[in-house]
Amino acid sequence: MKKITLLIILLSSLLSGYAQENKPGTGTIEFVSKKLSKIIKKDAKIEILADGFQFTEGPLWLEKEQMLLLSDVPGNTIYKWTEATGKEVYVKPAGYTDTAKRGGFMGPNGLLLSQDEKLLVCQHGDRRIAIMDAPLNTPQSKFITAAGHYDGKRLNSPNDLFLTASGNLYFTDPAYGFEKGPKDPKREIAYQGVYKMDKAGKVTLLVDSIEAPNGIAIFPDGKTLLVANSDNRKKRWYAYDITSNGSLTNARVFFDVSNEKGAGGCDGLKIDSKGNVFATGPGGVWIFTKEGKLIGKIKVNGTSVANCALSPDGKTIYLTATKYLLRVKMR
């Protein structure tokens, strides 16, 4: 009887450990290279900070306010998370402000803080990049268009954006926000582009050949731009040299994961102050050196990771993973 009892306890413990290890939203850190140990400590854990979302995206850490903003795209809501109060609604509606009912990925996506501390929002439903016309500490669902057209035609559904120190705004414009998909009759631009908007508000098309441009970022030296392609057939990241006038040249593949298995595709990405790349891809977050060498992964169980945000000191990364908000204290 004692042996049976001990066996039951042992099996129960093993099953409990297995369930915890494979709980959706948790995962492991894979050290492909010793270089990763300079970025992430060996015992770093993936924490679940909040759940109950529909599809999370666009995380943005605001250091002064000590809060994280994130988008729930189908929920048409921007949430905020703080250590003190957890998850709260920040702004709703936040990406589709028309009164006509619709579904799909209509809400906000990429979020960014402007140089004058205004919140910029990629709005799928309203098909524009908008500025929230309210202070950060008293948010309101009031928006002003920053970029909504190119060559007299409405944009598709701006997805992600990056602002340079000189004031140039680079952004991607895939077709994910249309209620009826890429073939929606409301679509006015045939391709899915990468654009630049200068300080005067002029929008210039830079790339029209990527099937589904998504995450976008620029290395700290300002010389190279990365764009994620979330097309299921060509899961890869592209690199471009930035010329003196802000245009792009020397297109090349930074890294290709088209044959990799795992939930999710090439989506949002961030680059730290040393040029290390944190790019969401199949199975979680792929971590590269600035030269494009894979050094590790943050592997997340049971869900896909759509985007990430770094704290200013580079010691913490926040992950938006479908219905979860996750955190890894790396150092």
Residue, then its C-alpha position, 0 to 999 in steps of 0.5 A: m500500500k505504501k508503494i502504491t501511495l508513493l507511486i501515486i504521489l510521484l506521478s501526481s508530481l510529475l504530471s503537475g510539473y508537466a502541466q506547469e511547464n506546458k501551460p499556454g503563455t509560459g515557455t523556455i529560453e533557448f541558448v543557441s550561442k553563449k552570446l545570449s548569456k550577456i543579454i538574458k540570464k540563465d534562470a530567466k522566466i516567462e511571466i504571465l502578467a495579464d490574460g483575457f484579451q482577444f489578440t494582443e499587439g503593439p506593446l509600448w512601454l512608457e518609462k515616465e508613466q511606468m506603464l505598458l500600453l498594448s492593443d487588442v486588435p479585434g477588441n478595438t481597445i488599447y489597454k494599459w498595464t501597471e505593476a500596481t493595478g494590472k490590466e485596465v482599459y485605456v482607450k476604446p474605441a481605438g482603431y475603428t471609430d465609425t458608427a457602422k458595425r463591422g468585425g475582423f481586425m478593425g482595432p489599433n495595432g502598432l503604438l508609438l510615442s512621438q517626440d512631443e509625447k503624443l500617442l501615435v496609433c496604427q488604426h486598422g479600421d480607420r485605415r490611418i496612422a492617427i495622433m490621440d488628441a489628448p494627454l497620455n494621463t487623461p486618454q480620450s477616443k479623439f484622434i487626428t490623422a497623421a497619415g491616411h493616404y498615398d497618391g490620393k488613395r486611402l491606405n490599407s491598414p497601417n500595422d507598425l511604425f518607427l520614428t527616427a531622431s530626424g523626424n522621419l516616420y517609417f511604417t508598414d501597410p498590409a491588408y490585415g485590417f479589411e473585414k473581407g480580407p485582401k480582396d475587400p472591395k474597399r481596398e484602394i491600393a493594390y500592393q502592401g507597402v512600406y512608406k516614409m512620412d517626413k516632418a512636413g507630412k509627405v508620404t513616400l512609397l519605399v517598397d511595394s514588393i513585400e507580400a505582407p510587410n509587418g514589423i519594422a525597426i531601424f538599427p541604432d546607427g540609423k543606417t539599416l532598416l528591418v522589415a518583417n514579412s508575415d506571408n506564410r510562404k515567405k517567413r523572413w526578415y528583410a534588411y535595407d540600407i537607408t540613404s541620405n535622403g531617407s530612401l531604401t537601397n540594397a534589399r537583402v534577406f536578413f534571416d529566413v524561417s520559412n521552413e520552421k515549425g511553430a505557432g506564429g509568423c514574422d511579426g513585430l520586432k524591436i532592436d536594443s541599443k547594442g543592435n541586438v534584434f528581438a523578432t517575433g517568429p515561429g514559436g516565439v521570439w528569435i534573437f539575433t546579433k546585428e549581423g543576422k546571427l541567431i543567438g537564441k529564442i524565447k520559446v512560448n508554449g501554446t500560443s503565438v507571439a505577435n510583438c514585443a517591447l523593450s524597457p529603456d535599459g534593455k533588461t526587460i522584454y514584454l510580449t503580446a501573445t494572443k490573449y496574453l501579456l507576458r514578461v521576461k526579466m532578462r537581467 
